[in-house]
Amino acid sequence: MKNATFRQLRVFSEVARHLSFSKAAQALHLTPPAVTMQVKELEADVGLPLFDRSGRAVSLTTPGEYMLVYARRMLATLKDAEDAAARLKHVEAGTLTIGMVSTAKYFLPRLLAEFRREHEGVEIRLAEGNREKLVKMLQGNEVDVAVMGRPPRELATRAEPFAAHPHVFVAPVDHPLVKEGGTPTVESLRPWGFIVREQGSGTRAALEKFLEEARLEPRIDMEMGSNETIKQAVMAGMGISFLSLHTLQLELDNRLLALLHVEGSPVVRAWNVVHTLSKVLSPAAEAFRYFVLERGEAYLAEHFSAHLPLAAPEPSPPRRRRAVKA
């Protein structure tokens, strides 16, 4: 592998992430033929095929799986070197890769727009997934920092809460429990079918914990991996659901969905900004971390708290800055 380049390793790693040459090309701002060429050159240098290609389906070969481990290590080491150089120059520049759970996409891009206006030299990349996928990204050093709910217990991390994160029950606007008004009991949910997030998501875990403590086993009619699809299904009258309040601004503002103020809800957790303890943050990552800790809570309260019957409590303790270890 004497002739392998970091460019080839980046392209290979991105194709492996998406298992798609076209999606990797979009992420890297390259053309699909350029991506294919880089992978072929790396395969020629290794002397083994790294991907199985069957029509549009792409999968890693066994040699490709081994190579991916070493490619990510080399790219992570290069990123650490770049960050070290930036710290020595005291420059907030370079690439900042932020991981986020899918629920955070409803507010984080708008916060990032403000962050970029103040830090124009920083190039931002976003990586999205459910909690389980995000933990793997942190473990693989694929992201600098992550915005998520429950911090991982599987890793040694520094997790700092920056805002309250309410979860609420939602129903179609003409649902019988909505028409009854008031504060439905948890027991009143028993006859109704739920549309829930997939296993591995923080929202699903919050629902299961809440109902387990109330000793209610929900009737799950559908399981979906998308907040948007769940909201459409609820609007269509296919069931009730439990979602982050931060995914519901448009629907609640336009009365497309209704909140069920179930007894004991909202379930308030915390948004956290997280990085692994082994990660030495670049100036750009540190700047983002401070920005979220200082601005995130006020932004979310301004845009979402009006839909709660009472102001959601702050995460406890606010501004905690200690490591969360496995």
C-alpha positions in Angstrom: 0.0 0.0 0.0 2.9 2.3 -0.6 1.0 4.4 -3.1 -2.3 4.7 -1.2 -3.3 8.3 -0.5 -5.4 9.9 2.3 -7.8 11.1 -0.4 -8.4 7.4 -1.5 -8.9 6.4 2.2 -11.4 9.2 2.7 -13.4 8.2 -0.4 -13.2 4.5 0.6 -14.4 5.3 4.1 -17.3 7.4 2.8 -18.5 4.7 0.4 -18.3 2.2 3.2 -20.4 4.5 5.4 -23.2 4.9 2.9 -22.7 1.6 1.0 -23.4 3.7 -2.1 -21.0 5.3 -4.6 -23.5 8.0 -5.5 -24.3 9.0 -1.9 -20.6 9.1 -1.1 -20.0 11.4 -4.2 -22.7 13.8 -2.9 -21.2 13.8 0.6 -17.7 14.5 -0.8 -18.8 16.9 -3.5 -17.4 14.7 -6.2 -18.8 13.0 -9.2 -19.7 9.3 -9.0 -17.0 8.4 -11.7 -14.3 10.2 -9.6 -15.4 8.2 -6.5 -15.3 5.0 -8.5 -11.8 5.8 -9.8 -10.4 6.5 -6.4 -11.8 3.2 -5.0 -10.4 1.2 -8.0 -7.0 2.8 -7.6 -7.0 1.8 -3.9 -8.1 -1.7 -4.7 -5.3 -2.0 -7.3 -2.8 -0.9 -4.6 -4.2 -3.3 -2.0 -4.4 -6.1 -4.6 -7.8 -7.2 -3.3 -11.5 -6.2 -4.0 -12.8 -4.0 -1.2 -16.5 -4.0 -2.3 -18.9 -6.5 -3.8 -21.0 -4.8 -6.4 -24.2 -6.4 -7.5 -26.3 -4.0 -9.6 -26.9 -1.0 -7.4 -26.2 -3.0 -4.2 -22.8 -2.4 -2.6 -21.3 -4.3 0.3 -17.9 -4.6 1.9 -15.8 -7.7 1.2 -14.0 -9.4 4.1 -10.7 -7.6 3.1 -12.8 -4.4 2.8 -14.0 -4.7 6.4 -10.4 -5.2 7.6 -9.2 -2.2 5.5 -12.0 0.0 6.8 -10.8 -0.4 10.4 -7.2 0.7 9.5 -8.4 3.5 7.1 -10.5 5.0 9.9 -7.6 4.9 12.3 -5.4 6.7 9.8 -7.9 9.3 9.0 -8.6 9.9 12.7 -4.9 10.3 13.4 -4.6 12.8 10.5 -7.6 14.7 11.9 -6.0 14.8 15.4 -2.8 16.2 13.8 -4.8 18.9 11.9 -6.5 19.8 15.2 -3.2 20.0 17.0 -1.8 22.3 14.3 -4.9 24.5 14.6 -4.6 24.8 18.4 -0.9 25.8 18.0 -2.0 28.5 15.6 -5.0 29.5 17.7 -7.2 29.4 14.6 -10.8 28.5 14.5 -10.8 26.9 11.1 -10.9 23.6 9.4 -13.6 20.9 9.4 -16.0 20.3 12.3 -18.0 17.1 12.1 -21.1 17.1 14.3 -23.1 14.0 14.9 -26.8 14.4 15.8 -29.7 12.2 16.6 -32.5 12.6 14.0 -34.7 14.5 16.4 -32.1 17.3 16.6 -32.4 18.1 12.9 -35.5 20.2 13.8 -33.4 22.8 15.6 -29.7 22.2 15.2 -29.3 23.5 11.6 -30.8 26.9 12.6 -28.4 27.1 15.6 -25.5 26.2 13.2 -26.5 29.0 10.8 -25.9 31.4 13.7 -22.7 29.7 14.7 -21.3 29.9 11.1 -22.0 33.7 11.0 -19.6 34.0 14.0 -17.1 31.5 12.8 -16.8 31.8 9.1 -13.6 29.8 8.7 -15.2 26.6 10.0 -16.5 24.0 7.5 -19.4 22.1 9.1 -20.4 18.5 8.3 -23.4 16.9 9.9 -23.9 13.1 10.4 -27.3 11.9 11.4 -28.6 8.7 13.0 -30.5 7.3 15.9 -28.9 7.0 19.3 -27.4 3.6 18.6 -25.8 4.7 15.4 -24.4 7.9 17.0 -22.7 5.9 19.8 -20.9 3.9 17.1 -19.9 7.1 15.4 -18.4 8.4 18.6 -16.7 5.1 19.3 -15.2 5.1 15.8 -14.0 8.7 16.1 -16.2 9.6 13.0 -17.5 12.8 14.7 -15.9 15.5 16.8 -18.9 16.1 19.0 -22.5 14.8 19.1 -25.8 16.4 20.1 -28.0 13.7 21.6 -30.3 12.9 24.5 -29.1 10.1 26.8 -25.3 10.2 26.8 -23.7 6.8 26.1 -22.8 4.5 29.0 -20.9 2.3 26.7 -18.1 4.8 26.3 -16.1 7.1 28.5 -17.5 10.5 27.5 -17.9 14.1 28.6 -21.6 14.9 28.4 -22.8 18.4 29.2 -26.6 19.1 29.3 -27.5 22.4 27.6 -31.4 22.4 27.4 -34.5 20.7 28.5 -35.9 18.1 26.0 -39.6 17.5 26.6 -41.3 14.4 25.1 -45.1 14.5 24.7 -48.1 12.3 23.6 -49.7 13.3 20.3 -53.0 12.4 18.6 -55.1 13.3 15.7 -57.0 16.6 16.3 -60.4 14.7 16.3 -59.3 11.9 18.6 -61.7 11.1 21.5 -59.1 11.8 24.2 -58.5 15.2 22.6 -62.2 16.0 22.6 -62.5 15.0 26.2 -59.9 17.5 27.1 -58.4 17.8 30.6 -55.6 15.5 31.7 -56.0 11.9 30.5 -54.6 9.2 32.9 -52.0 6.8 31.7 -54.6 4.1 32.0 -56.8 5.8 29.5 -54.2 5.2 26.8 -54.6 1.4 27.1 -57.2 0.9 24.4 -55.4 2.9 21.8 -52.8 1.7 19.3 -49.3 3.3 19.4 -47.1 4.3 16.4 -43.6 4.2 17.8 -40.0 4.9 16.9 -37.6 2.0 16.2 -35.6 0.1 18.9 -32.4 1.9 19.5 -33.9 5.4 19.4 -33.8 7.6 22.5 -37.5 8.5 22.0 -38.5 4.8 22.1 -36.5 4.3 25.3 -38.1 7.3 27.0 -41.6 6.0 26.1 -40.9 2.5 27.3 -39.4 3.7 30.6 -42.4 6.0 31.2 -45.0 3.3 30.5 -43.0 0.7 32.5 -43.1 2.9 35.5 -46.9 3.3 35.0 -47.2 -0.5 34.6 -48.9 -0.1 31.2 -47.9 -2.3 28.3 -48.7 -0.3 25.1 -50.5 -1.8 22.1 -47.9 -1.2 19.4 -49.6 -1.1 16.0 -46.7 0.3 13.9 -42.9 0.9 14.3 -41.2 3.5 12.2 -37.7 4.9 11.9 -38.8 8.4 10.9 -40.4 11.2 13.0 -41.9 12.6 9.8 -43.6 9.3 8.8 -44.9 8.9 12.3 -46.5 12.4 12.3 -48.2 11.7 9.0 -49.5 8.4 10.2 -50.9 10.1 13.4 -52.5 12.9 11.3 -54.1 10.2 9.2 -55.8 8.7 12.2 -53.7 5.5 12.4 -52.9 5.8 16.1 -51.3 7.9 18.8 -47.7 8.5 19.4 -45.0 9.8 21.7 -42.5 12.2 20.3 -40.0 15.0 21.1 -41.8 18.3 21.4 -38.9 19.7 19.3 -40.2 17.7 16.2 -43.7 19.2 16.4 -43.5 23.0 15.9 -45.0 23.1 12.4 -47.8 20.7 13.2 -48.8 22.3 16.5 -48.7 25.8 15.1 -51.0 24.8 12.3 -53.2 22.6 14.4 -52.5 19.5 12.4 -51.8 17.5 15.5 -53.0 17.8 19.1 -51.1 17.3 22.3 -52.4 14.8 24.9 -51.5 16.3 28.3 -51.3 12.8 29.8 -50.8 12.6 33.6 -47.1 12.7 34.3 -46.1 14.2 31.0 -44.3 15.9 29.4 -41.4 13.5 30.1 -38.5 16.0 30.3 -35.0 14.7 29.6 -32.0 16.8 28.5 -30.1 17.6 25.4 -26.4 16.9 25.7 -23.3 17.9 23.8 -21.0 14.9 24.0 -17.5 13.9 23.0 -15.3 11.0 24.0 -12.7 11.6 26.8 -10.0 10.4 24.4 -10.8 13.2 21.9 -8.8 16.4 22.1 -11.1 19.0 20.7 -10.0 21.4 18.0 -10.6 25.1 18.5 -13.6 24.8 16.2 -15.1 22.0 18.2 -14.5 23.9 21.4 -16.1 27.0 20.0 -19.2 25.0 19.0 -19.3 23.3 22.4 -19.3 26.7 24.2 -21.8 28.1 21.7 -24.4 25.4 22.3 -23.9 25.5 26.1 -24.5 29.3 26.0 -27.2 29.7 23.4 -29.0 26.3 23.0 -31.3 26.5 26.0 -32.6 30.1 25.3 -33.2 29.2 21.6 -35.3 26.1 22.4 -37.3 27.8 25.1 -38.1 30.7 22.8 -39.4 28.5 20.0 -41.1 25.5 21.7 -42.1 26.2 25.4 -45.4 28.0 24.3 -46.9 24.6 23.5 -46.5 23.2 27.0 -49.2 23.7 29.7 -46.4 24.7 32.0 -42.8 25.7 31.3 -40.7 22.6 31.0 -38.1 22.4 33.9 -34.5 22.9 33.1 -32.3 19.8 32.9 -30.9 18.9 36.3 -28.2 19.9 37.0 -27.9 22.6 34.3 -24.5 23.1 32.9 -23.1 19.9 34.4 -19.5 19.5 33.2 -18.3 16.2 34.3 -17.3 13.0 32.5 -19.8 10.2 32.1 -17.9 6.9 32.2 -19.0 3.4 31.3 
